[in-house]
Amino acid sequence: MPKDLVTQASKILDDAWQGICALARTGRLEDCLHDEQLREGVRRVIASTTKSYRYVLPTQLIAKLADPDLDCRCLQASRGGAGAFDARTVAHKVVVPFDQANDNVLGGSPEPYVNNPLRVPELSDKYRAAQKNRGDWDRLCAVLSAVEMKADVEFTRKVLRQVLTEVYRRLTEVRVIYPAPKRISLDQSLSLIEGFLGDLSGGDRLLALTSAVFAVIGRRFRLYSDVKRASITSADAATGMLADLECVSKKGEVVLAVEVKDRQLAINQLKGKIRNIREKQVSEIFFVAQQGIAVEDKEEVQSLIAREFVSGHNLYVTDLASLARVALALLGEEGRRDFLREVGTQLDTYNSDITHRRAWADLLSTV
């Protein structure tokens, strides 16, 4: 097997995967195959109960894109004939490392092409009888036969994108392990927060961190019984919630509300929330505004906060770093460890994108 084939196949997979992840981060990841039967075939194979089958489509398609003269139905070079090649090498040198780098999303097999289902020369009806899972074998054959018969690079790329889209969807269901350290200092905790907020997330990471802080405060200091929150994509009005977070008592009463903003806080946003807190008779509300108060609104905001205090409402404007520095110091080391675990719980419970969950796990592993 020429080294340049493996190198090129690796680059093709990496570039295509980065593209899929970028689309997912912006919420624009969607199916790209219009043929419903092919699309369903891809989906079923990537979720196949036969682990080895999950590696086949990524392997055969990146090899085909690296060298269009290859027959993507071929598994073993010994098959002979036009387009024959050793697919096992591409699988084990390219797709297996990809799988390992992505939480074993395909199953964690170190040598999938050595397993019995793939110890045949090619993917075709000729070897159907040797398969236990003949339904998924048929689907594999159908998808790769369509690619081979079409003999069109753009179509092959489109099929690969569909395959990786299904891999990404499967990855979002994979459980991420968050390796909380045995000891964590205040400075280390603040560094983790800063690092986690370093990448844009549409406010998802900020909301998870803020929710974790208030959840641990409630548990440790017994100021309220529970913290309610909606997903990052839900509007407060749609959920019936007063703010992004509601810290509630055992009786279900809102003790304090928390609005989380990853942009500057504007006067109109405060005014809109005040109407709601008056209606629900909540006296304490935090605005966690990462970029502070809009300069042009600062004087009016401060004046509004003073007026609302007189009428019985306490409004606090802070950023997460300032809030966390005080809260995590008061919580102590065990409380900080609780906070680190709670961030992972928030990310999992509210189905944060896999990139955010893995980023938090990666940061924890550096401590």
N, C-alpha and C positions, 0 to 999 in steps of 0.2 A: 504494500500500500504506500503510495507516494506521500511523503510528509506534508507536501503542500496541500493535499486534499484534506487532511485532518486539520491543518492550520486554517484553511479557508472555511471549512465546515464550522469550526469553532467560532470564527469571526461572524459568520452568517447567523449562527444561533444567538450569539451575544448581542449583535445589533438588533435582531428581530425582537429579542426579549426586552431589551431596553425600550424599544418602541412600544411594546405592549404595556410595560409598567408605566411609561409616561402617559399613555392614554387613560389608564386606570386612575392615575393620580388626579387627572382633570375630569374624571367622570364620563369620559367619552369612549370607553371600551365597549364594543358591541360586535355582534356577529358580522363576518364579512363574506361568508359563503351564502349565496342565494338558493342553491340547491338544498332543499330541506332534507333529502335522504342522505346526501353526503355530510351535511352539517350534523345530523343525528348520528351518523356513523362515527364521525370524529369524537363526538361527545361520549358515546358509549364505549369506545376503545380507550379513551383516556381514563375512564372510570372502570375499566374492565376488572373483573375478579381474578383474571389471569395476569399476575403482576408483570410478567415479561412483555406482554402485549403493549403496555403503556409506554414502553421505550421505543417502540417500532416506528411510529409516525414521525416523531422528531428526528430520529436517526436517518431514516430513509430519505426524508425530504431535504434535510440540510446537505446530505451527500449529493442528491440530485441537483440542488442549486449550486453546489461547489463545482460539479462537473455534469452538465446537462446530457452528456453522452452515456452516463451510467443508467442502468435499468434499476429504477427504485424498488422493483419487486424482488430483486436479487438479495439473498442473505449470505451466500458463500461464493467466493471466487471460483471454487472448484466446480460450480455449476457449469462454467464455461459459457461460450456464446457471447453475442454482442452485449456490451454493457455490464458484464459480470464484474463483481468487486466484493471485497471483504467488508461487509457491513458491521461485523462484530468490532473491528478496530475503531470505527467511528463511534459506535455506541459506547465502548468502554473508555475511550480517550476523550470524548467530548460530552456525550449526554450523561454519563454517570457522574462526572464532576459537576455538571450543571445541576443534576438532581441533588447531590450532596450539599451544594451551596444554597439550595432552596428547600431546606427542611425535609429532604427526602420525599418531595411531593409526588414523585412517581412510584415510590415504594421502598427506596433504599437498597435496591439490589446492586451488588458490586459488579456482577457479571451477568446481566440479563440475557445476553445472547448465547450463553452456555447452557441455559436451562432447556429442558426437553422440548417445550413448544416451538422453539426457534432453531432446533438442531435439524433443519431441513434446508435444502438448497435455495428455495425461493418461496415467496408468498403466492400461492396459486391453488386452484381447486384440486390439483394433482395430489397435494399433501393434506387435504382436508380430513381424510380419514384418520390421520395421525394425531389430530387435535381433540382434546376433551371439550374445549369451549369453541364449538364450531360456529356459533352465532357471531362471536367477536372476530373469529378468523375470517369469516365471510366479509365482515365490515372492513377489516384491514385490507383484504384483497380488493374490495370494491373501491376504496379511496385511492389506493396506490395504482390500481389499474386505470382509474380516471385520469390521474396525473400523467401516467406513462402514455396513454392514448392521446391525451390533449397535446402533450409535448410543447407546452407553452410556459415560459419562465414566469410570466406574471401570474398565471393561474397557479403554478406551484408555490409561488410566494404567498398567494392568497390562502391556499390550503394550510401552509405553515402558520400563517397568522391566526387562522381559525384554531389550529392545534394548540398554539401557545395561549390563545384566549381561554381555551378550556383548561389548560394547565394552570393558568393564573386563577381561574375560578376555583379550581380544586385547592390551590395553595391558600386561598382565603379561608378555607375550612380546616386547614392544618393547625393544630394547637401549638402555640409558641411557648417555649419554656423561658421564664424570666428568672435568671440566676441572681437573686437578691444576695448581696454580700453579708457576711456575719457581722461586720462592723461598718459603720458609715458616719463620717463626720459631717458637720454642717456645711463646710466649704465643699466637700465632695458632693453633697446633695444638691447644692446650688449649681455646681458645675454640670451635673447631670441634667438639671432643668434647662440650663442655658444651652447645652449641647443638643438637647431634644428639640428645643424651639428654633434651632439654627436652620432647619429646612421648612419651607412653606408647606402648610397642610390645610389651608382653608379654615383655620381655627380649631381643627380637630384635636391636635396635640395640646394646645392651650386649654381647651375645655376639659380634656382628660386629666391634665395636671391639676387644674383648679378644683375640679370635682374631688380628686383624690385628697387634696389638702383639707377641704371642708369635711369630707367623710371621716378622715382620721381625727380631726379636731372634735367632731361630734362624738366619736367613740371614746376618745381618751379623756376629754373634759366633761362629757355627758351634758353638753349644752343643748342637744336636740337628739331625737331618736334615729332619724334617717335623712338621707340626702336624695332627693328626686331630681332626675335630669332626663332630658329628651336627647335624641340623637342629634348630631351636628346639622343634619339637613332639615330638621323639623322647626317650624316657626312656633313661637310661644303661643300665638293665637290659636294655631291648629291643635296644640296639645292641651290648651286650657291652663297652661302654667303661667305664673306671674313673671318668671324670668328663666334664664338658662338653668339655674339650680334653685331648688326650694329645700331649705333645711327645716324639717317638720318635727313636731313633738309627737309623743305617743298617741295623743288625741287627734293627730292629723292636722294640727294648726301650724301655719307657716311662722316659724320663729324668726328666720331671716331669709332674704332672697339675694341671689347673686347673679349679676349680669356680666357676661364675659365677652370682651371685645378684643380682637387681635388688631384692630385699627384705632385711630384716634376717637375719643369720645366727644360727641357733639351735643350741644345744648338741647336740640330737638329730641335726641334719644333719652335724655334725662326726663324731659317734660312728658314724653310718652309713657315712661315707666311710673312716674309719680301718680298719674291718673289711676293706674292699676293698683298701686300699693295703698292709695287712699281708699279705693273701693273695697279692698280685701283687709283693710285695717292692719297692715304690716308696718311695723315701725322701724325695722332695720333692713337696709339694703346696701350691698357692696357692688361697686362697679370695678371689676378687674379689667382695666384698660391698658393693654400692653404698650401703646404708644402715647399714653397720657391724654390730656385734654387738648382739643384743638385750640391753637393759640388765639384765634379770633374769638373763641367762646369762653376763654378762661375766666375773665372777670364776671361774665353773666352766670357761669356755672357756680362760682364761689358765692355769688349773691343768692342764687337759688338754694344752695345748700344751707345757707344761714337762715333764709326764710322758712324752709321746711323744718329746720330744727325747732323753731318757735312753735310750729303747728304740730309737733310731736313725731316727726320723722327724721331718723338719722341716716344720712347718706354718706357713704365713704367711697372715695375714689383712690385706687392704688394700682400698682402693677404687680404681676405675680412674684417677681423677684423680691420686692419689698415685703409683700405679704408672707412669702415662704421663709424669708430670713428670720422673721420674728416667730412665726408659727412653728417651724421646725426646730428652732432653738428651745422653745418652751416644751415641745413634745419629747425632747431628749433622744438618745440614740435608738432606743427600742421603737419610739414613735416614728423616727425617720425610716427605720426598716419597714415599719407598717405602711408608711407612705409609699415607699418604692414598690411594695407588693400591690398596693391599692391602685397604682397607676396601671399596672398590667391588668388588673381586674376590670378597670374602666375601659381599657382598650378592647378587651375581649367581650365584655358584656354589651357594649354598644357597637360592636362589629366595625371597629376602626380598620382602615385599609391595612393590608398585610405589611406594606412598607413601613407604616408607623409602628406596628407591633414588633416587627423585626428590628427596627431602629432602636426601640427602647431596650429590647433584649440585648442587642449588641453593646449599647452603652453600659448596661449593668455588668456585662462580662469584662469590662475594662477596669472595674473597681477592685 
